[in-house]
Structures are given as structure tokens and as C-alpha cells.
Amino acid sequence: MNFVSHFYLDRQRSADSRFFLGVITPDLVGIFDRRIKLKPHTMPEILPEHLSLPQLAFYTGVQRHFEADAVFHTCDFFLEETRELVSRLRVHFEEDQLPRSYFLAHILVELILDKVLMKAHPEILPEFYGHLGSIPYQEQLLLTEWVCGTPMHRYQAYMMRFLEKQYLYDYAEWRHILFVMRRILDKVNISTGDTLHHPNMLRVLREYESKLMDTWPSLFQEMNQKMQKLP
């Protein structure tokens, strides 16, 4: 799941903005520095009664991120949508033009899901940025360093840029979706040549977005049912 999907899933869950900061912090840290590993097993062990309310809200949000990702990747909706997008792409592209096609489709499904949510709920990004912008940058830094267990030089400046640029609004544009996709593939050393910029790629993605506009609510229904059963 990406930023908007994580926020949409839990935006009614808490009134504390630090919870929502926690919900997206694993993704923020992953973009900031891939060498910093924020995973469920690396989280500090806590006694809730020893934490301040802001710490507890933030910590709970980070935990919620990991829980949501684990459920999302096992949902029938996600698995079926990934297979469908691979099938749509293979109509137009040869095997060697789509290296690691399931990984490619996996990421595209997540990005397009955010795009669709932004269309369906125009208020979601103002809410998202409103929550994050209400937390002082120094507090964001201290909370993040705490769960990561390491000093994070330049993270405060990174968060300032993230909130000032508000680049999630750019997900409305296909060129930005493809730009993000290219960056992700470059980081994991996957070369697709000119495939991402082939006219057929945009045709497939537009058709798939139109289909997802009708089906996306069932994903969150499935996720909510599964997450209610978590211990």
C-alpha cells in the first residue's frame, strides 16, 4: 500500500495526528534512506504505561502500517488485480519487455489505487497534509529516530520538503505515476527499456484505472473484515 491508501484505510481510526504520521513513517523512512531498516522486528520494545500519549499514538500508527501491509498483500482483491494487470500488459508487450512482470504490476496497482482514491475523495489529501502539518518538525524527527533507533541527519529537512512540495497531488498525472515507477525500478536494478513510455502502456493503465474506479471499495471491505480479526 502507498501513502494515500494507508491514510484512507485508517483516517477514521484516530483523532491524533501522530497516529497518522506513524502510519506512513515506514514508507517515509524507506524513501529517505534504504539503509535504515524499520521493520516489525526492529521496533523498540515498549510498555505502553511508560510512554507519553504522543509516543503511544505514533508507535500505534507504525504498528498499524505493518499490519495493514501484511493483510493487503494477502487479500484476494490485491492478488487478483495484480494478475489481471499482468494479463492486460501481456496483450501488448513481450516477456522481455516486462521483466519481473508481477513485481511491476504489484507496484502499479498500488500507485493507481492511490490515484483512484484521490479522484473518489478529493478531500483526502487536504486531510492528509493537514494532519502531518500540525506536528512540529522537531517532534517528527525525535519520534522517527526513536522507532528507528538511530540518528537521522537531514530527516527534518526531508520532511519539510515532503510537506511543502505536496507531491502526492502529482499522482493525478500519468507522467508522475510513470516517473515514480521508473525510480522504483531503477532502485532494484530492473530495466524495462522504453516499455514504460510506450503508448500502449498508457492505454493499458488508463483502461485499468477506469475499471478500478468501480471495484476499489471491495478491497477496503475485505481489509477491514480481516483486520477486525487480528489479535
C-alpha positions, 0 to 999 in steps of 0.5 A: 500500500502507498501513502494515500491508501494507508491514510484512507484505510485508517483516517477514521481510526484516530483523532491524533495526528501522530497516529497518522504520521506513524502510519506512513513513517515506514514508507517515509523512512524507506524513501529517505534512506534504504539503509535504515531498516524499520521493520516489525522486528526492529521496533523498540520494545515498549510498555505502553504505561511508560510512554507519553500519549504522543509516543503511544499514538505514533508507535500505534500508527507504525504498528498499524502500517505493518499490519495493514501491509501484511493483510493487503498483500494477502487479500484476494482483491490485491492478488487478483488485480495484480494478475489481471494487470499482468494479463492486460500488459501481456496483450501488448508487450513481450516477456522481455519487455516486462521483466519481473512482470508481477513485481511491476504490476504489484507496484502499479496497482498500488500507485493507481489505487492511490490515484483512484482514491484521490479522484473518489475523495478529493478531500483526502489529501487536504486531510492528509497534509493537514494532519502531518502539518500540525506536528512540529518538525522537531517532534517528527524527527525525535519520534522517527529516530526513536522507532528507528533507533538511530540518528537521522541527519537531514530527516527534518529537512526531508520532511519539510520538503515532503510537506511543502512540495505536496507531491502526492497531488502529482499522482493525478498525472500519468507522467508522475505515476510513470516517473515514480515507477521508473525510480522504483525500478531503477532502485532494484536494478530492473530495466524495462527499456522504453516499455514504460513510455510506450503508448500502449502502456498508457492505454493499458493503465488508463483502461485499468484505472477506469475499471478500478474506479468501480471495484476499489471499495471491495478491497477496503471491505475485505481489509477491514473484515480481516483486520477486525480479526487480528489479535 
